[in-house]
């Protein structure tokens, strides 16, 4: 089975169908837990998500956590002073939700793509997991540039902006080789 870390730009067939993103996210949450457990990190999917898909995704080492995936680089991040292979986008909607409801949460970014080029920008291969407690993310956001998404200001349910962060400011949890996690 391919994971986002092995396929460039994996998205649901209908990117405007929000429920398809939740369905895809459930698969990645399960695979993420497998990868973590194979690397000696205790991770489980939040059992309460069966009742409400909008709850935080995981418990990692017993700590409430959320999983973000990034399957393509943000090619335009250079205009914000961050190399595309280093840029981590953090949706402003998620930031506000964590600040209000989950100030003690940990946030994980499972990032992966092959080397690629777009907009005359070459980007190196990235495959791994980075994380920070929200309290540290909150501090980073205070000084982070905010990118306004074009085409997302038409009343849809998707976030309209994201903070551009640098992976060097995160804790690198795992660098993943070209191996596919085995599902039990």
KAFEN-V372038 format. One record per residue. N is the residue number from 0. RES is the residue in one letter. SS is DSSP state (A for helix, B for strand, O for the rest). Layout:
N;RES;SS, N;RES;SS
This chain:
0;X;O, 1;X;O, 2;X;O, 3;X;O, 4;X;O, 5;X;O, 6;X;O, 7;X;O, 8;X;O, 9;X;O, 10;X;O, 11;X;O, 12;X;O, 13;X;O, 14;X;O, 15;X;O, 16;X;O, 17;X;A, 18;X;A, 19;X;A, 20;X;A, 21;X;A, 22;X;A, 23;X;A, 24;X;A, 25;X;A, 26;X;A, 27;X;A, 28;X;A, 29;X;A, 30;X;A, 31;X;A, 32;X;A, 33;X;A, 34;X;A, 35;X;A, 36;X;A, 37;X;A, 38;X;O, 39;X;O, 40;X;O, 41;X;O, 42;X;B, 43;X;B, 44;X;B, 45;X;O, 46;X;A, 47;X;A, 48;X;A, 49;X;A, 50;X;O, 51;X;O, 52;X;O, 53;X;O, 54;X;O, 55;X;O, 56;X;O, 57;X;B, 58;X;B, 59;X;B, 60;X;O, 61;X;O, 62;X;B, 63;X;B, 64;X;B, 65;X;B, 66;X;B, 67;X;B, 68;X;B, 69;X;B, 70;X;O, 71;X;O, 72;X;O, 73;X;O, 74;X;A, 75;X;A, 76;X;A, 77;X;A, 78;X;A, 79;X;A, 80;X;O, 81;X;O, 82;X;O, 83;X;O, 84;X;O, 85;X;O, 86;X;B, 87;X;B, 88;X;B, 89;X;B, 90;X;B, 91;X;A, 92;X;A, 93;X;A, 94;X;A, 95;X;A, 96;X;A, 97;X;A, 98;X;A, 99;X;A, 100;X;A, 101;X;O, 102;X;O, 103;X;O, 104;X;O, 105;X;B, 106;X;B, 107;X;B, 108;X;B, 109;X;B, 110;X;B, 111;X;B, 112;X;B, 113;X;O, 114;X;O, 115;X;B, 116;X;B, 117;X;B, 118;X;O, 119;X;O, 120;X;B, 121;X;B, 122;X;B, 123;X;O, 124;X;O, 125;X;B, 126;X;B, 127;X;B, 128;X;B, 129;X;B, 130;X;B, 131;X;B, 132;X;B, 133;X;A, 134;X;A, 135;X;A, 136;X;A, 137;X;A, 138;X;A, 139;X;A, 140;X;A, 141;X;A, 142;X;A, 143;X;O, 144;X;B, 145;X;B, 146;X;B, 147;X;B, 148;X;O, 149;X;O, 150;X;O, 151;X;O, 152;X;O, 153;X;O, 154;X;O, 155;X;O, 156;X;O, 157;X;O, 158;X;O, 159;X;O, 160;X;B, 161;X;B, 162;X;B, 163;X;B, 164;X;B, 165;X;B, 166;X;A, 167;X;A, 168;X;A, 169;X;O, 170;X;B, 171;X;B, 172;X;B, 173;X;B, 174;X;B, 175;X;O, 176;X;O, 177;X;O, 178;X;O, 179;X;O, 180;X;O, 181;X;O, 182;X;O, 183;X;O
